[in-house]
């Protein structure tokens, strides 16, 4: 792990194109260019939008699904399997399936809209809907994994808390929101950190579903990094993007631990 990090950091200080034996050391110029590059700024904004669209929805669905399947029964076992299977399926397969579902001519999503009396939409072809269309399969794939983590947390909660609340007349909804949810702090924090890191590194879905389009509306940081490295052969610049991303994720994780993690943890 150490060698690639050191190598990428050194390369980020050069203008190497990945092919030539010759390169010049440019110092911090690549990093200065990052904060002025409109494509990088747009990709960063799109990535933040992707995080906002996917992470809260995944956590809410995961919590609801964990409550739904917490009791042992045949139905809950089937539901656990149904919710968790999408995470096992590879991202390319998931992306291709959802490209078919969102197809403007014969996709199942537009078929459902047509049955409901609404007009078809070009989900992946319009800047206003493309990012949401990329986010949907990510949510569908991710929330099942989060559900398993939260379910394990629910199983670890002392039943005496719920029993005492039930005796005091608390409803199931009140117990879920006032007992289960607060006591899932460590598991929720773990899902939050994992979700942020994963969302900022999204690539395969964008590459397979939209190639950063239309009009750059789904161009995210890692896809822009890929373009700079393997389309334009700006390897030094791409390495600067990679190092900057690593630092941002490290700071984001530290900030979450500092301001959120300590408050959610319990003994």
N, C-alpha and C positions, 0 to 999 in steps of 0.2 A: 504493500500500500504506500510505503514511504517514497519509493523511487518515482512512481508516476506523479505524485504531488510535487516533489522537488523538480522533476523534469518539466512539468507543465508550468511551474512558477518561473523557472529560468527561461523557458521558451516565450512566456508572456512578456518578457523584457526585450524581445527581439522582433524583427520583421520577417522571420522565416516563413517561406511559402510551402514548406513541407516537401519540396522536391529538390531544390537547389542546394548545393554544398555551401553556398555563400549566404551569409545573413549579416545584418548590422544590429548592434545593440542599441535600442531606442529608449531604454530606461522605462520611465513610467508613462511614456507617450500613449501606449495602447490603453491604459487605464483612464487617462485624461480624455481620450477620444470616446470612450464608452459613455461618459456622462453627457456628451454632445451629440451622439449618434441618434438621429430620430428613429431609426429602425430598432435599435436596442431599447430606447425609451418606450416605443410602442409595444414591443414584445414584453417588456416588464409590466406595463399596464395590463396587457392581455393576460399575463400569467396571474397577476393579482385578481383579475376578474374571474379567472378559472378557479382560483382558490375559494373565492367568495361563493361561487355557484356550486361547488362540489362539497366542500368540507362541512358546512353547517347542515346541509341536506343529508349527507351521509351519517353524521352523528345522530341527528333526530330520528332518521329511519332505523338506525342500528339500535337505539334505545327502545323505540317502539317494538321492533322485532324481538329484542331480547325479553321484553315483558310478555310478549305474545307467546313465546315458546318456553318460558321458564318452567312451567309445570310439565312433569313427565307424562306423556301420552303418545299414542300412535300418531295423532295429527301433528303434535308439536315436533316429533321426530322428523316427519315428512317435511314440515315447514323449515326446520333447521337445515336440512339437506338442500332444499330448494333455494334458500337464501344464501347458503355458503358456496354452492357449486360455481356460480359465476366467477368468484375469486380464483378458483382453481384453473379455470379456462384461461388460456394465454391471451394477452392483450391483442395481438394481431387477429386472432379468431373473433374476439369480442368486437373489435373495430369493424371487421368486414361484415359481420352479421348486422350491426347497426347501420352500416352504409346501405345495406339492402332494405332494412326497415324504414329508413328515411328517404328512400328513393322517391323522387317527385312523381314518377309515372306508375309504378306498381308496388310501392312500399306499403307495408301494413299500417304504418302510422297515418299516411294520407288516406288509405282505404277507410280507416276508422273515422277520420274527419269527414269523408264523403258520406258515409252512412249517417253521421250526425247532422248532415246538411251544411257542413262548412266546406269552403274551398280548399283544394290542396295547397301545400306550401313547399317551396324549394328550400328545405331546412338547411342543407349544407351549402347551398349556393347563394344565400343572402347574408350580407354582413350582419344584419340585425338578429339573425337566428342561428348562425353557424356556431358560435361559441357555446350557446346553450345546447345545441345538438351534440357537440363534442363532450360536454359535461355530463349529459344523461347516461351514456354507457359507463362512464367513470364512476358515477354514483351507484349505478346498478351493480357494478363489479365490486365496489369497495365496501358498501355498507354491511354485506354479509360477514366479511372478515371482522369488522368492528363489532358486529353483533356477537360473535363468538367470544371476543375479549370481554365485552360487557356482561355477557351471560355467565362467564367464569367469575366475574366480580359479584354478580347477584347471588350466585351459589355460595359465596364466601361471607355473605352478610348474616349475622346472627338472627335467626327467626324470632328471638325474643323481642326485638324491636318492633317488628310487624305485629306480633301478638299483643303487645302492650297497647299499640296504637289502635288495633282492632277492638280491644276491650273498651278503650276510651271513645269509641264510636267513629273513628276515622274511616272514610270511604277508601276504596281501592285506589282511586285517582289521587287522593290526598297522601296515601301511604307511598305511592310511586314517586310523587313529586317532592315530598318532604322527608322521606326516609331513604328510599332506594337511590334516587338521583344524587343527593349529597354524599352518600357513602360510596358512590362509584367514582369519587374524585380521582384517585390514582389511575384507574382504568381509562377514564375520560381524558385525563392529561396525556397518557401514553398514546391514545388514538389521535389526539390533537397534534402532538409533535410528529407522529408518524405521517399523519395526513398532510401537514404543511410541507414536510420534506418531500413527500411523494408528489404533491401537486406542483411544487416548484420545479420538479424534474420531469414533468409530463413531456413526452415526445412521440411515442409510437402512435397514440390515438390521433394526434394532429397530422403526423406524416401519412398515415394510411387513410384518414377520412377527408382531410381538406388541403394538405400540403401548405398550410399556413394561410390559405385564402378563405373566402374571397376578399380581395383588396386588403390583405394582411390582417383581417379581423381575428384570425386564430393563430397568428404568428407568435409563439411563446418563446421564452428565453432559450431553452435547450434546442428548439428547432432553429432559431436564429443562429445559435452557436454552430449547429451542424451545417447550416448554409455557408457561414463564413469559412468554416474549415474545409468542407469537401465540395463546395460549389465554386467558391471564389478563391480558395487556397490561401486564405489569410490565417495561417496556422497560429502565428504569434498573437494576433488579435483574438482568435477563438480561445486560446489558452488564457488570455487575460479575462475573457468572459467567464471561463470555467472557474478560475481562481476567485473572481469576484462573487460568483454564485456560491462557492463553498464558504466564503467569509460571511455572506448574507445569511445563509442557512445556519451557520454556527452561531451568529449573533441572535438570530430569531429563536433558536432553540434555547440559548442562554436566557433571553428575555422572558420566554414562556416559563422556564424553570424559576426564574427570579421573581416574577410578578404573579404567576398563576399557580405553578406547581406546589410551592410551599403552602399556599392557602388551601389547596384542595386536599393535600395529604392529611391523613388522620391516623391515630393509633387506637 
